Amino acid sequence: MNFRSLKLVAALALGAGLLAGCEQSPVERPPMDSVQHGFRGTGMVQVYNPRTVASQDALNTAPESPPPASPDGPRAKDVYQNVKVLGDVSAGQFIGLMTAITNWVSPKEGCAYCHNVQNFADDSKYTKTVSRKMIEMTRHINANWQTHVANTGVTCYTCHRGNPVPQQVWFTPLEQDKRADFIGDLAGQNTPGKLVNLSSLPTDPLTPFLLEDKPIRVNGDTALPSGNRQSIKQTEWTYGLMMHMSTSLGVNCTYCHNTRAAASWAESPPQRITAWHGIRMARDVNNDYMVPLTDVFPVHRKGPGGDVAKVSCATCHQGAYKPLYGFPMLTSYPELATIAGAEKK
């Protein structure tokens, strides 16, 4: 065997070894799981990495819930001092919910995270003011946004998962420091961010759509130039939001869209309507419940621009197509389910 032949054999052996190594990779190796999500022939298939799904199980496992407390008996406001939000529930429900919130939000810190344990009626801790607002927000979502949360609803655990601060929150980034005119406006791009799955899309797709009310739809009804006046930049911002939603729910685009006609509402799965309401719910929560707390939060709890933490799809879903895979925790805490006189959206 001549020298050239030896080199060829060595190269083939090396290639075979590399391929074998790829097959042994614990992260990327096949097979993936796929589920047909729509009519046959439409290409609407959900593709799942079974290892990623397995890693999500612990995070999306709901804690054990006790039987619901009795709604009978004296009201909490008549038994305890300075109860401003949950005064309408029974004293038994109040204590049960306070115990649950401690486990959901501050299992290590205990009651002292929000309360002066020497005087539980004292309002000196900012966390107590924030928790009141968050309880109001939870009841508001369950009463007014059943178009998104249905009867499953949400509790404090849906977002917090045992953490004083939910792990999936976001802040509006600072404006670009151009330093010199020749740098130009990067439009938030070319700095890969986690929100857009490390792509070159604009890295803040949440401020325009989940805080502000910028138009999301970019398709025109007629041919150019008159039918679609949206810019490529606007389209990229929209795709950034879609990337965030897909990653937050652990699904493909086909979860909400028909690949044959992605823009058509008539041919889309019902999940698209649910997502439409979810975008507006997040915007409502951020503007009516989070932003008003700006002056309450200390500096170390705010973003680089001085804004408060805000919610996104990931705050509740955390990689699952339904938070906690749809476990109905609200059935054990009906005191979080409704508000007197609320109108459903």
One Martini backbone bead per residue (centre of mass of N, CA, C, O) as a GRO file, in nm:
protein
  345
    1MET     BB    1   0.095   0.037   0.025
    2ASN     BB    2   0.077   0.352  -0.029
    3PHE     BB    3   0.077   0.667   0.097
    4ARG     BB    4  -0.196   0.760  -0.023
    5SER     BB    5  -0.361   0.522   0.086
    6LEU     BB    6  -0.306   0.572   0.384
    7LYS     BB    7  -0.442   0.850   0.394
    8LEU     BB    8  -0.725   0.753   0.311
    9VAL     BB    9  -0.771   0.556   0.544
   10ALA     BB   10  -0.734   0.762   0.771
   11ALA     BB   11  -0.965   0.951   0.685
   12LEU     BB   12  -1.194   0.742   0.705
   13ALA     BB   13  -1.149   0.674   1.003
   14LEU     BB   14  -1.197   0.958   1.111
   15GLY     BB   15  -1.484   0.997   0.998
   16ALA     BB   16  -1.608   0.755   1.146
   17GLY     BB   17  -1.544   0.860   1.429
   18LEU     BB   18  -1.705   1.123   1.412
   19LEU     BB   19  -1.979   0.994   1.353
   20ALA     BB   20  -1.989   0.824   1.607
   21GLY     BB   21  -1.981   1.065   1.799
   22CYS     BB   22  -2.246   1.190   1.706
   23GLU     BB   23  -2.428   0.944   1.782
   24GLN     BB   24  -2.340   0.982   2.102
   25SER     BB   25  -2.483   1.231   2.151
   26PRO     BB   26  -2.687   1.348   2.422
   27VAL     BB   27  -2.833   1.601   2.263
   28GLU     BB   28  -2.857   1.556   1.919
   29ARG     BB   29  -2.958   1.293   1.893
   30PRO     BB   30  -3.134   1.066   1.764
   31PRO     BB   31  -3.458   1.060   1.811
   32MET     BB   32  -3.733   1.235   1.740
   33ASP     BB   33  -4.041   1.372   1.819
   34SER     BB   34  -4.363   1.338   1.648
   35VAL     BB   35  -4.670   1.539   1.587
   36GLN     BB   36  -4.968   1.551   1.449
   37HIS     BB   37  -5.150   1.880   1.429
   38GLY     BB   38  -5.301   1.823   1.155
   39PHE     BB   39  -5.371   1.789   0.856
   40ARG     BB   40  -5.294   1.602   0.617
   41GLY     BB   41  -5.041   1.771   0.419
   42THR     BB   42  -4.959   2.046   0.597
   43GLY     BB   43  -4.703   2.010   0.801
   44MET     BB   44  -4.832   1.984   1.102
   45VAL     BB   45  -4.557   1.944   1.306
   46GLN     BB   46  -4.443   1.834   1.612
   47VAL     BB   47  -4.117   1.881   1.757
   48TYR     BB   48  -3.939   1.671   1.990
   49ASN     BB   49  -3.720   1.663   2.262
   50PRO     BB   50  -3.709   1.425   2.501
   51ARG     BB   51  -3.491   1.560   2.683
   52THR     BB   52  -3.631   1.833   2.718
   53VAL     BB   53  -3.898   1.732   2.831
   54ALA     BB   54  -3.776   1.591   3.082
   55SER     BB   55  -3.653   1.860   3.205
   56GLN     BB   56  -3.955   1.992   3.247
   57ASP     BB   57  -4.110   1.826   3.459
   58ALA     BB   58  -4.016   1.946   3.731
   59LEU     BB   59  -4.094   2.244   3.668
   60ASN     BB   60  -4.411   2.132   3.580
   61THR     BB   61  -4.472   2.049   3.879
   62ALA     BB   62  -4.712   2.044   4.098
   63PRO     BB   63  -4.799   2.100   4.399
   64GLU     BB   64  -4.941   1.999   4.665
   65SER     BB   65  -5.286   2.013   4.746
   66PRO     BB   66  -5.522   2.103   4.943
   67PRO     BB   67  -5.809   2.124   5.052
   68PRO     BB   68  -6.045   2.333   5.051
   69ALA     BB   69  -6.142   2.584   5.223
   70SER     BB   70  -6.375   2.716   5.409
   71PRO     BB   71  -6.619   2.975   5.337
   72ASP     BB   72  -6.693   2.978   5.619
   73GLY     BB   73  -6.737   3.231   5.831
   74PRO     BB   74  -6.545   3.465   5.908
   75ARG     BB   75  -6.392   3.732   5.796
   76ALA     BB   76  -6.077   3.842   5.760
   77LYS     BB   77  -6.133   4.153   5.828
   78ASP     BB   78  -6.264   4.061   6.122
   79VAL     BB   79  -5.988   3.917   6.240
   80TYR     BB   80  -5.781   4.092   6.083
   81GLN     BB   81  -5.543   4.325   6.024
   82ASN     BB   82  -5.504   4.496   5.737
   83VAL     BB   83  -5.710   4.378   5.512
   84LYS     BB   84  -5.725   4.475   5.161
   85VAL     BB   85  -5.787   4.211   4.961
   86LEU     BB   86  -5.891   3.934   5.145
   87GLY     BB   87  -6.152   4.020   5.320
   88ASP     BB   88  -6.384   3.832   5.165
   89VAL     BB   89  -6.273   3.594   5.301
   90SER     BB   90  -6.219   3.352   5.493
   91ALA     BB   91  -6.015   3.279   5.751
   92GLY     BB   92  -5.938   3.000   5.640
   93GLN     BB   93  -5.859   3.090   5.354
   94PHE     BB   94  -5.645   3.294   5.432
   95ILE     BB   95  -5.445   3.104   5.575
   96GLY     BB   96  -5.413   2.903   5.343
   97LEU     BB   97  -5.302   3.112   5.136
   98MET     BB   98  -5.060   3.217   5.298
   99THR     BB   99  -4.919   2.944   5.312
  100ALA     BB  100  -4.896   2.899   5.006
  101ILE     BB  101  -4.739   3.157   4.931
  102THR     BB  102  -4.489   3.091   5.093
  103ASN     BB  103  -4.424   2.831   4.923
  104TRP     BB  104  -4.424   2.972   4.635
  105VAL     BB  105  -4.220   3.233   4.709
  106SER     BB  106  -4.088   3.184   5.036
  107PRO     BB  107  -3.958   2.907   5.164
  108LYS     BB  108  -3.702   3.033   5.311
  109GLU     BB  109  -3.809   3.311   5.440
  110GLY     BB  110  -4.101   3.331   5.472
  111CYS     BB  111  -4.303   3.563   5.619
  112ALA     BB  112  -4.060   3.780   5.632
  113TYR     BB  113  -4.064   3.875   5.334
  114CYS     BB  114  -4.345   4.061   5.395
  115HIS     BB  115  -4.319   4.060   5.714
  116ASN     BB  116  -4.363   4.180   6.032
  117VAL     BB  117  -4.347   3.951   6.289
  118GLN     BB  118  -4.428   4.167   6.519
  119ASN     BB  119  -4.631   4.304   6.282
  120PHE     BB  120  -4.854   4.209   6.043
  121ALA     BB  121  -4.990   4.506   5.990
  122ASP     BB  122  -4.744   4.605   5.873
  123ASP     BB  123  -4.619   4.823   5.577
  124SER     BB  124  -4.293   4.857   5.545
  125LYS     BB  125  -4.276   4.643   5.329
  126TYR     BB  126  -4.260   4.624   4.988
  127THR     BB  127  -4.351   4.324   4.950
  128LYS     BB  128  -4.641   4.370   5.052
  129THR     BB  129  -4.736   4.562   4.834
  130VAL     BB  130  -4.676   4.375   4.598
  131SER     BB  131  -4.850   4.128   4.683
  132ARG     BB  132  -5.119   4.268   4.663
  133LYS     BB  133  -5.101   4.328   4.360
  134MET     BB  134  -5.067   4.027   4.277
  135ILE     BB  135  -5.338   3.928   4.380
  136GLU     BB  136  -5.506   4.113   4.205
  137MET     BB  137  -5.393   4.005   3.938
  138THR     BB  138  -5.481   3.711   3.967
  139ARG     BB  139  -5.787   3.769   3.986
  140HIS     BB  140  -5.807   3.919   3.720
  141ILE     BB  141  -5.725   3.689   3.533
  142ASN     BB  142  -5.942   3.477   3.627
  143ALA     BB  143  -6.191   3.674   3.565
  144ASN     BB  144  -6.096   3.834   3.271
  145TRP     BB  145  -5.901   3.581   3.120
  146GLN     BB  146  -6.048   3.311   3.002
  147THR     BB  147  -5.952   3.329   2.700
  148HIS     BB  148  -5.668   3.206   2.815
  149VAL     BB  149  -5.701   3.037   3.109
  150ALA     BB  150  -5.962   2.962   3.176
  151ASN     BB  151  -6.030   2.728   3.439
  152THR     BB  152  -5.737   2.691   3.536
  153GLY     BB  153  -5.561   2.923   3.571
  154VAL     BB  154  -5.392   3.111   3.834
  155THR     BB  155  -5.106   3.139   4.040
  156CYS     BB  156  -4.824   3.218   4.198
  157TYR     BB  157  -4.677   2.953   4.099
  158THR     BB  158  -4.681   2.990   3.792
  159CYS     BB  159  -4.428   3.197   3.822
  160HIS     BB  160  -4.239   3.134   4.078
  161ARG     BB  161  -4.152   2.840   4.175
  162GLY     BB  162  -4.010   2.925   4.469
  163ASN     BB  163  -3.959   3.235   4.391
  164PRO     BB  164  -3.951   3.562   4.466
  165VAL     BB  165  -3.850   3.576   4.163
  166PRO     BB  166  -3.917   3.531   3.868
  167GLN     BB  167  -3.717   3.391   3.619
  168GLN     BB  168  -3.928   3.512   3.383
  169VAL     BB  169  -3.815   3.820   3.314
  170TRP     BB  170  -3.824   4.176   3.204
  171PHE     BB  171  -3.638   4.441   3.041
  172THR     BB  172  -3.577   4.737   2.914
  173PRO     BB  173  -3.345   4.835   2.721
  174LEU     BB  174  -3.112   5.027   2.635
  175GLU     BB  175  -3.016   5.246   2.436
  176GLN     BB  176  -2.815   5.301   2.194
  177ASP     BB  177  -2.465   5.347   2.187
  178LYS     BB  178  -2.312   5.504   1.926
  179ARG     BB  179  -2.057   5.720   1.974
  180ALA     BB  180  -2.110   5.732   1.654
  181ASP     BB  181  -2.252   5.795   1.350
  182PHE     BB  182  -2.124   5.548   1.182
  183ILE     BB  183  -2.275   5.311   1.324
  184GLY     BB  184  -2.565   5.345   1.362
  185ASP     BB  185  -2.874   5.172   1.351
  186LEU     BB  186  -2.931   4.849   1.489
  187ALA     BB  187  -3.220   4.780   1.602
  188GLY     BB  188  -3.125   4.551   1.813
  189GLN     BB  189  -2.909   4.405   1.647
  190ASN     BB  190  -2.639   4.182   1.642
  191THR     BB  191  -2.722   4.078   1.956
  192PRO     BB  192  -2.760   3.800   2.076
  193GLY     BB  193  -3.062   3.668   2.219
  194LYS     BB  194  -3.266   3.474   2.411
  195LEU     BB  195  -3.551   3.572   2.313
  196VAL     BB  196  -3.436   3.491   1.996
  197ASN     BB  197  -3.250   3.238   1.997
  198LEU     BB  198  -2.973   3.375   1.899
  199SER     BB  199  -3.045   3.569   1.689
  200SER     BB  200  -3.058   3.861   1.458
  201LEU     BB  201  -3.285   3.963   1.586
  202PRO     BB  202  -3.449   4.160   1.769
  203THR     BB  203  -3.389   4.159   2.125
  204ASP     BB  204  -3.672   4.346   2.164
  205PRO     BB  205  -4.003   4.217   2.129
  206LEU     BB  206  -4.168   4.325   2.394
  207THR     BB  207  -4.212   4.631   2.411
  208PRO     BB  208  -4.397   4.670   2.150
  209PHE     BB  209  -4.623   4.426   2.251
  210LEU     BB  210  -4.619   4.392   2.595
  211LEU     BB  211  -4.644   4.719   2.636
  212GLU     BB  212  -4.700   4.804   2.374
  213ASP     BB  213  -4.922   4.882   2.067
  214LYS     BB  214  -4.800   4.740   1.826
  215PRO     BB  215  -4.806   4.619   1.520
  216ILE     BB  216  -4.792   4.277   1.418
  217ARG     BB  217  -4.900   4.276   1.149
  218VAL     BB  218  -4.744   4.232   0.798
  219ASN     BB  219  -4.963   4.165   0.607
  220GLY     BB  220  -5.103   4.200   0.301
  221ASP     BB  221  -5.396   4.223   0.078
  222THR     BB  222  -5.205   4.329  -0.145
  223ALA     BB  223  -5.007   4.432  -0.368
  224LEU     BB  224  -4.751   4.587  -0.446
  225PRO     BB  225  -4.727   4.892  -0.280
  226SER     BB  226  -5.019   4.933  -0.127
  227GLY     BB  227  -5.069   4.668   0.064
  228ASN     BB  228  -4.762   4.704   0.205
  229ARG     BB  229  -4.608   4.923   0.458
  230GLN     BB  230  -4.417   4.738   0.580
  231SER     BB  231  -4.124   4.668   0.717
  232ILE     BB  232  -3.859   4.471   0.770
  233LYS     BB  233  -3.820   4.553   1.062
  234GLN     BB  234  -4.108   4.487   1.154
  235THR     BB  235  -4.095   4.188   1.079
  236GLU     BB  236  -3.859   4.116   1.269
  237TRP     BB  237  -4.008   4.185   1.528
  238THR     BB  238  -4.232   3.977   1.493
  239TYR     BB  239  -4.044   3.729   1.477
  240GLY     BB  240  -3.932   3.767   1.760
  241LEU     BB  241  -4.197   3.710   1.907
  242MET     BB  242  -4.243   3.428   1.787
  243MET     BB  243  -3.985   3.307   1.903
  244HIS     BB  244  -4.058   3.350   2.198
  245MET     BB  245  -4.321   3.184   2.202
  246SER     BB  246  -4.207   2.915   2.108
  247THR     BB  247  -3.998   2.881   2.340
  248SER     BB  248  -4.192   2.918   2.587
  249LEU     BB  249  -4.378   2.655   2.484
  250GLY     BB  250  -4.224   2.430   2.320
  251VAL     BB  251  -4.284   2.506   2.007
  252ASN     BB  252  -4.402   2.537   1.703
  253CYS     BB  253  -4.557   2.726   1.466
  254THR     BB  254  -4.790   2.498   1.427
  255TYR     BB  255  -4.955   2.554   1.688
  256CYS     BB  256  -5.092   2.834   1.539
  257HIS     BB  257  -5.012   2.747   1.237
  258ASN     BB  258  -5.063   2.714   0.897
  259THR     BB  259  -4.837   2.630   0.655
  260ARG     BB  260  -5.021   2.692   0.402
  261ALA     BB  261  -5.159   2.955   0.584
  262ALA     BB  262  -5.030   3.155   0.814
  263ALA     BB  263  -5.236   3.415   0.790
  264SER     BB  264  -5.482   3.238   0.834
  265TRP     BB  265  -5.749   3.215   1.049
  266ALA     BB  266  -5.938   2.993   0.924
  267GLU     BB  267  -5.664   2.780   0.918
  268SER     BB  268  -5.626   2.790   1.217
  269PRO     BB  269  -5.575   2.706   1.514
  270PRO     BB  270  -5.712   2.777   1.827
  271GLN     BB  271  -5.439   2.874   1.958
  272ARG     BB  272  -5.427   3.154   1.822
  273ILE     BB  273  -5.648   3.286   1.989
  274THR     BB  274  -5.520   3.241   2.263
  275ALA     BB  275  -5.264   3.406   2.194
  276TRP     BB  276  -5.400   3.676   2.138
  277HIS     BB  277  -5.497   3.708   2.432
  278GLY     BB  278  -5.217   3.679   2.569
  279ILE     BB  279  -5.090   3.938   2.467
  280ARG     BB  280  -5.307   4.125   2.600
  281MET     BB  281  -5.267   4.029   2.887
  282ALA     BB  282  -4.972   4.111   2.923
  283ARG     BB  283  -5.019   4.412   2.864
  284ASP     BB  284  -5.220   4.459   3.093
  285VAL     BB  285  -5.039   4.370   3.331
  286ASN     BB  286  -4.800   4.564   3.285
  287ASN     BB  287  -4.971   4.841   3.295
  288ASP     BB  288  -5.169   4.778   3.563
  289TYR     BB  289  -4.937   4.627   3.768
  290MET     BB  290  -4.629   4.685   3.719
  291VAL     BB  291  -4.572   4.986   3.653
  292PRO     BB  292  -4.713   5.106   3.922
  293LEU     BB  293  -4.445   4.980   4.093
  294THR     BB  294  -4.192   5.155   4.042
  295ASP     BB  295  -4.181   5.319   4.329
  296VAL     BB  296  -4.160   5.058   4.514
  297PHE     BB  297  -3.915   4.960   4.402
  298PRO     BB  298  -3.605   4.906   4.429
  299VAL     BB  299  -3.321   4.949   4.252
  300HIS     BB  300  -3.223   4.637   4.258
  301ARG     BB  301  -3.518   4.558   4.105
  302LYS     BB  302  -3.423   4.701   3.850
  303GLY     BB  303  -3.338   4.809   3.564
  304PRO     BB  304  -3.114   4.996   3.377
  305GLY     BB  305  -3.374   5.214   3.329
  306GLY     BB  306  -3.581   5.182   3.592
  307ASP     BB  307  -3.750   4.939   3.545
  308VAL     BB  308  -3.968   4.694   3.577
  309ALA     BB  309  -4.065   4.396   3.595
  310LYS     BB  310  -4.191   4.172   3.342
  311VAL     BB  311  -4.414   4.001   3.145
  312SER     BB  312  -4.438   3.688   2.972
  313CYS     BB  313  -4.478   3.388   2.839
  314ALA     BB  314  -4.244   3.259   3.017
  315THR     BB  315  -4.345   3.317   3.307
  316CYS     BB  316  -4.560   3.077   3.289
  317HIS     BB  317  -4.463   2.843   3.093
  318GLN     BB  318  -4.165   2.738   3.092
  319GLY     BB  319  -4.173   2.533   2.818
  320ALA     BB  320  -4.488   2.499   2.819
  321TYR     BB  321  -4.787   2.485   2.653
  322LYS     BB  322  -4.872   2.462   2.955
  323PRO     BB  323  -4.891   2.549   3.256
  324LEU     BB  324  -4.824   2.271   3.423
  325TYR     BB  325  -4.986   2.111   3.205
  326GLY     BB  326  -5.281   2.213   3.321
  327PHE     BB  327  -5.291   2.227   3.619
  328PRO     BB  328  -5.567   2.282   3.858
  329MET     BB  329  -5.498   2.475   4.122
  330LEU     BB  330  -5.759   2.656   4.158
  331THR     BB  331  -5.948   2.443   4.298
  332SER     BB  332  -5.791   2.497   4.589
  333TYR     BB  333  -5.825   2.837   4.518
  334PRO     BB  334  -6.110   3.011   4.485
  335GLU     BB  335  -6.020   3.297   4.601
  336LEU     BB  336  -5.863   3.347   4.303
  337ALA     BB  337  -6.104   3.343   4.078
  338THR     BB  338  -6.270   3.601   4.182
  339ILE     BB  339  -6.458   3.909   4.123
  340ALA     BB  340  -6.666   4.130   4.210
  341GLY     BB  341  -6.805   4.242   3.906
  342ALA     BB  342  -6.668   4.101   3.686
  343GLU     BB  343  -6.543   4.106   3.350
  344LYS     BB  344  -6.513   3.914   3.086
  345LYS     BB  345  -6.255   3.851   2.811
   0.00000   0.00000   0.00000
